[in-house]
């Protein structure tokens, strides 16, 4: 991940279009050099639908392998459908197409920032398959999340990047992001919470 129901309706964020023919979607053309064939380089960023989830789970597995965190991956199609589209929806999912294939995704959710006194946006995951990199899909996904945050009046867009992932750090810093070196992330997993409250 970035360590790198609809939120758009329920939470007040703008929505992107779906991938169905005739629906609006962010469509970008790129001429950047890449081994992929030119006719497959049309990019689309769309709001995910439930039928996209099996492919998204596959991409999550790839991301977990890259981040050496497969032992922490428990996401399934059923869990994602419940928490991204059902009554318990608490996050939003974008998917990125190169041509007709889903090659990347981004998950984000609303969080409250107490000092600004307004809700911000947290980018949980942003991932593009290695074979689809170099055509601008990662940047397109990130810019769409940034647009949603900006149009919703969020004072901050934040995410976590693994400290060894220098490529990701360089990418985000090239866009103007600042690393908060003075902050440390703390976490309690389910087992620790159970012990704490027992």
N, C-alpha and C positions, 0 to 999 in steps of 0.2 A: 504494500500500500504506500501511501505517500510518506510513510515513516522511512514515504517519500517522505390505494389512497394516493394522493399526489401532494407533495410538499408545496408545489406551485399553487395549488388551490387551498390547501389546508393552512399552510404557513405563510402565504403571501408572496411566494417567489414566482418569478416569471417562468413559463414553461417553454421548452423548445418543441418542435414538431415531432411527429412520429415518422417511422420509416415507410409508411404506406404511400402508394402512388397518389399524388395530388395534395398531400399534406405538406405544410410548410416545414422546412428543415434548414439548418445551416449547411450550405453547400459551398465548398471551396475547391478551386482548381489549383494545382501546383505544377511547376515546371522544374522543381529541384531534382538533381540527379539522384537516382535510386535504381537498384537492380530490378525493381518491379516495372512491369510494362506500363507505358505511358497511358494506355486506355484504362488502366486500373487505378489511376492516381486521383480520381475524383473523390474528395473527402466529404463526408456528411456527419454532422453531430446531431443526434436526435435524442429525445427523451425515451427511455427504455419502456417497453411493454412486457407483460409477464412472459410472453412466448420467447423473449430474448434470454431468459434467465439460464437455461442450460448452457448456452455459449458463454455467458458471463461467469458461471461457476468454473468452466474450463480455464478461462483467463485468470481467475483468482488462484487456481491451482498453480499456474505458471508463475504468478507473482510470488506466491508463498515459497515455491522452490527457489526462485531467484534470491529472495530475502532470507532463505534458510530458516523458514518458520512454518514448515509443513505440519509440525506437531501442534500448531495453534490454529490450524484451519478446520473449522467445523461447519462452515456455511454450506447450505444445501439449497436447491431450488425452492423447496417448501419454506424454509426459514426466510429466504430473501423475499419470496412472494408475500409472506405475512408482514414483514417489516418495511417493505418498500411500496406495497400496493394495497394492503388490507386496512382494516380499521386501526391496526396498530402501527401504521406507516410512520416512520420517524426519520427517514432519509430519502434522498433523491438520487436517481441513477441516470447517467448519460452514457450513451454508447457511441463509438466512433467507427464509421465505415470507411474502408478504402475500396472503392468500387462497390461490389455487392457483398463484401465480406466484413463482418464485425472483427476489428483488429485491436480495439482498445475500449476502455471504459473509465468513468470517473464517478465516485460516490461522494456526496457532500450532505451536510445537515446543518441546521441552525443551532447556534449556541449563544448564550447571553454574555455580554461583556459589561461588567458592573461599572467600571470607571466611565466609559462613554455613555452608559445608561441605555444602550440599544443592543439588539441582537446582532451578532456577527455570523460568519459562515465558516465552518470547518470542512476542509477537504480531507476526507478519510483515505481514499485511494485515487491514484491516477496511474494508469498502466497502458502501455502500447507494446504489442509483441515486437521482439527484436527484428524480425523480418519485415516489419512494416514501418520501421523508424527511418527518419530522413526525408519524409514527405510532408512533415508539418502536422501530423495528426495529434501528437502530444501537446503541441502548442495550441492547436485549435480546441482541444478539450479543455485545457487550462483557461484559455481566453473566454470560453463560454461560461465556465464557472465564475470567472472574474466578472463577466458582464451581469450574470444573475445577482451576484453579491452587490455590485454597484447599483443596479436598478432597484434593488430592494432596500437601498439606503444603509447597507451594512458598514459599520466603521472599520471592520477588519475582515480579512480573509486569512485564515491560518491553517497550517498543516505541519506534519512531522516528517522529517527525512532521517533515515538511518545515517549515522555519522560516517560510515565507510562508503556511502554512495556518493562519491565525488561527482559523477556525471550528473546526477539529479541536482546536487547542490549548485554546480556550475550553471545548469540550465535555469533554475529558479532565480539565482542571483543575476543572471543576464537579463531577466525580466524586471529587475528592480526589487526583488524580495530581500529581506534582511534576516539573517540568522540571529536568534535571540540567545546569545552565548551565556547569559547570566541565569537562565531558567533551567530547572531540572524537572523532568516528568516523573511523577509518582503514580503507582498503580497498585490496586488490590484486585486479584482475580477472585473467582467464585469461591475457591477453597479458603482463601484468606478471609473473605467476608463471612463465610460460615463459621470459621474458628473465632473470629472477632465477636460475633453476635451469639455464640453458643453459651 
